[in-house]
């Protein structure tokens, strides 16, 4: 459809809206590509469960992002960012969960991993989705980031719901693509991990990464 028949002012507003979105789209790629608990969880799932089963954790990560967007959009994010008590509670809950995941991974049995084609035994897809959701939902860094970034791309003079939906869908798209890369790359080494020593090394490596992510989160401070 040609824009020639549209009012000049409407064309200008559409162009500005697209330019705002493309800037946010670029920022989303930088956010998704930066290493963090989500990337660690995606790689761990890819190694242990292969691509198709492991990708379930990415769905959970996206649901966690949407939860954060919802929290920020209704104003609860501002409360958590300004209330020292609420911020600390969420932060230490996230730290405890990541450290617990690390301990569980470190102590995981050195049992043979499922093959890349196996869709039967092992952790259920629902459990992986819930794990991914929990990782992103209890991450206060995500809340603070959205509080800092989202207002720059929101036009208060326009309906807010469509704008929040656009932000949520854009974040979801970039995370689905980037985390698919992490899961896919990790799943390629699935067939090489066969001996108990290799499995022990893998479990302790990812366990250590989860604990490290928890420690980094523990050092995160709310801006004054």
C-alpha positions as CSV (number, residue, x, y, z in Angstrom):
1,X,0.0,0.0,0.0
2,X,1.4,3.4,-0.9
3,X,1.8,6.1,1.7
4,X,1.0,8.8,-0.9
5,X,-2.7,9.0,0.0
6,X,-2.1,9.3,3.7
7,X,-2.1,12.7,5.5
8,X,1.4,14.2,5.7
9,X,1.3,14.4,9.5
10,X,0.4,10.7,9.8
11,X,3.3,9.7,7.5
12,X,5.6,11.7,9.7
13,X,4.4,10.1,12.9
14,X,4.7,6.6,11.4
15,X,8.3,7.3,10.3
16,X,9.1,8.5,13.8
17,X,7.5,5.5,15.4
18,X,9.5,3.2,13.1
19,X,12.7,5.0,13.9
20,X,12.1,4.7,17.6
21,X,11.3,1.0,17.2
22,X,14.4,0.3,15.1
23,X,16.6,1.9,17.8
24,X,15.0,-0.3,20.5
25,X,15.4,-3.3,18.2
26,X,19.1,-2.7,18.0
27,X,19.3,-2.3,21.8
28,X,17.5,-5.6,22.2
29,X,20.2,-7.4,20.3
30,X,22.9,-6.0,22.6
31,X,20.8,-7.0,25.6
32,X,20.3,-10.6,24.4
33,X,23.9,-11.1,23.3
34,X,25.4,-10.0,26.6
35,X,26.3,-13.0,28.8
36,X,24.2,-13.7,31.8
37,X,22.2,-16.4,33.7
38,X,19.9,-16.9,30.7
39,X,22.8,-17.7,28.4
40,X,24.3,-20.1,31.0
41,X,20.9,-21.8,31.4
42,X,20.4,-22.1,27.7
43,X,23.8,-23.7,27.1
44,X,23.4,-26.0,30.1
45,X,20.0,-27.2,28.7
46,X,21.4,-27.6,25.2
47,X,24.3,-29.8,26.4
48,X,22.1,-32.0,28.7
49,X,19.0,-32.3,26.6
50,X,19.8,-31.5,23.0
51,X,18.3,-28.7,20.9
52,X,14.6,-29.5,20.7
53,X,14.1,-30.4,24.4
54,X,16.6,-27.8,25.6
55,X,14.9,-25.0,23.7
56,X,12.0,-25.2,26.2
57,X,14.1,-23.3,28.6
58,X,14.2,-20.4,26.2
59,X,10.4,-20.3,26.1
60,X,10.6,-19.9,29.9
61,X,13.2,-17.1,29.7
62,X,10.9,-15.2,27.3
63,X,7.9,-15.7,29.7
64,X,10.2,-14.3,32.4
65,X,10.9,-11.2,30.3
66,X,7.2,-10.7,29.7
67,X,6.6,-11.0,33.4
68,X,9.2,-8.2,34.0
69,X,7.6,-6.0,31.3
70,X,4.2,-6.5,32.9
71,X,5.6,-5.7,36.3
72,X,7.3,-2.5,35.1
73,X,4.3,-1.4,33.0
74,X,1.8,-1.6,35.9
75,X,4.2,0.4,38.2
76,X,5.4,-2.4,40.5
77,X,8.9,-2.1,38.9
78,X,9.2,1.4,40.1
79,X,8.3,0.3,43.6
80,X,11.0,-2.4,43.6
81,X,13.6,0.0,42.2
82,X,12.9,2.6,44.8
83,X,12.1,0.4,47.8
84,X,15.4,-0.9,49.3
85,X,13.5,-3.7,51.1
86,X,11.6,-4.9,48.0
87,X,14.8,-4.7,45.8
88,X,16.9,-6.6,48.3
89,X,14.2,-9.3,48.7
90,X,14.0,-9.9,45.0
91,X,17.8,-9.7,44.5
92,X,18.6,-12.3,47.2
93,X,15.8,-14.5,46.0
94,X,17.5,-14.5,42.6
95,X,20.9,-15.1,44.2
96,X,19.6,-18.0,46.2
97,X,17.9,-19.6,43.2
98,X,21.0,-19.3,40.9
99,X,23.3,-20.7,43.6
100,X,20.8,-23.6,44.2
101,X,20.8,-24.3,40.5
102,X,24.6,-24.3,40.6
103,X,24.7,-26.8,43.5
104,X,22.2,-29.0,41.8
105,X,24.2,-29.0,38.6
106,X,27.5,-29.6,40.4
107,X,26.0,-32.6,42.2
108,X,24.1,-34.0,39.1
109,X,24.6,-37.7,38.5
110,X,27.2,-38.6,35.9
111,X,24.6,-40.5,33.9
112,X,24.6,-40.7,30.1
113,X,23.0,-37.7,28.5
114,X,20.0,-38.0,26.2
115,X,20.8,-38.1,22.5
116,X,20.0,-35.1,20.3
117,X,17.1,-37.1,18.8
118,X,15.7,-38.4,22.1
119,X,12.5,-36.7,23.2
120,X,11.5,-39.2,25.9
121,X,13.5,-39.5,29.1
122,X,15.0,-36.7,31.1
123,X,13.8,-33.4,32.5
124,X,10.3,-32.5,31.3
125,X,9.8,-29.6,29.0
126,X,7.5,-28.0,31.5
127,X,10.2,-28.1,34.2
128,X,12.7,-26.4,31.8
129,X,10.1,-23.7,31.0
130,X,9.5,-23.1,34.7
131,X,13.3,-22.9,35.3
132,X,13.8,-20.4,32.5
133,X,10.8,-18.3,33.8
134,X,12.1,-18.3,37.3
135,X,15.6,-17.2,36.2
136,X,14.4,-14.1,34.4
137,X,11.5,-13.2,36.8
138,X,13.7,-13.0,39.9
139,X,16.5,-11.0,38.3
140,X,16.2,-7.4,39.6
141,X,18.8,-6.3,37.0
142,X,16.1,-6.9,34.4
143,X,13.6,-4.7,36.3
144,X,16.1,-1.9,36.7
145,X,17.2,-2.1,33.1
146,X,13.6,-2.0,31.8
147,X,12.8,1.0,34.1
148,X,15.8,2.8,32.7
149,X,15.3,1.9,29.1
150,X,11.5,1.6,28.4
151,X,10.5,5.2,29.2
152,X,12.9,6.4,26.5
153,X,10.8,4.5,23.9
154,X,7.4,5.2,25.3
155,X,5.3,8.1,23.9
156,X,3.0,9.1,26.8
157,X,0.7,10.9,24.3
158,X,-0.1,7.7,22.5
159,X,-2.0,4.6,23.7
160,X,0.4,2.7,26.1
161,X,-0.8,-0.9,25.7
162,X,0.2,-1.2,22.0
163,X,3.6,0.2,22.8
164,X,4.2,-2.2,25.7
165,X,3.1,-5.1,23.5
166,X,5.6,-4.0,20.8
167,X,8.4,-3.8,23.4
168,X,7.5,-7.2,24.8
169,X,7.3,-8.9,21.3
170,X,10.6,-7.3,20.2
171,X,12.4,-8.5,23.3
172,X,10.9,-11.9,22.8
173,X,12.0,-12.2,19.2
174,X,15.6,-11.2,19.8
175,X,15.9,-13.5,22.9
176,X,14.3,-16.5,21.0
177,X,16.9,-16.0,18.2
178,X,20.0,-15.4,20.4
179,X,19.2,-18.1,22.9
180,X,18.5,-20.6,20.1
181,X,22.1,-20.0,19.1
182,X,23.4,-20.7,22.6
183,X,21.2,-23.9,22.8
184,X,22.2,-25.0,19.3
185,X,25.9,-24.5,19.8
186,X,25.9,-26.3,23.2
187,X,23.8,-29.2,21.8
188,X,26.5,-29.9,19.2
189,X,28.8,-31.2,21.9
190,X,26.2,-33.5,23.2
191,X,27.5,-36.6,21.4
192,X,31.0,-36.0,22.6
193,X,30.2,-36.3,26.3
194,X,30.2,-40.0,27.1
195,X,32.7,-40.8,29.8
196,X,32.0,-40.2,33.5
197,X,34.9,-37.8,33.7
198,X,33.6,-35.7,30.8
199,X,30.1,-35.6,32.4
200,X,31.6,-34.6,35.8
201,X,33.6,-31.8,34.1
202,X,30.5,-30.5,32.3
203,X,28.3,-30.6,35.4
204,X,30.9,-28.8,37.5
205,X,31.6,-26.2,34.8
206,X,27.9,-25.2,34.5
207,X,27.4,-25.5,38.2
208,X,30.3,-23.1,38.7
209,X,28.8,-20.7,36.1
210,X,25.4,-20.6,37.8
211,X,27.1,-19.9,41.2
212,X,29.2,-17.2,39.5
213,X,26.1,-15.6,38.0
214,X,24.6,-15.6,41.5
215,X,27.6,-13.9,43.0
216,X,27.6,-11.3,40.3
217,X,23.9,-10.6,41.0
218,X,24.8,-10.4,44.8
219,X,27.2,-7.5,44.0
220,X,24.6,-5.6,41.9
221,X,23.5,-2.4,43.7
222,X,20.5,-0.3,43.1
223,X,21.3,3.2,41.7
224,X,21.1,5.9,44.3
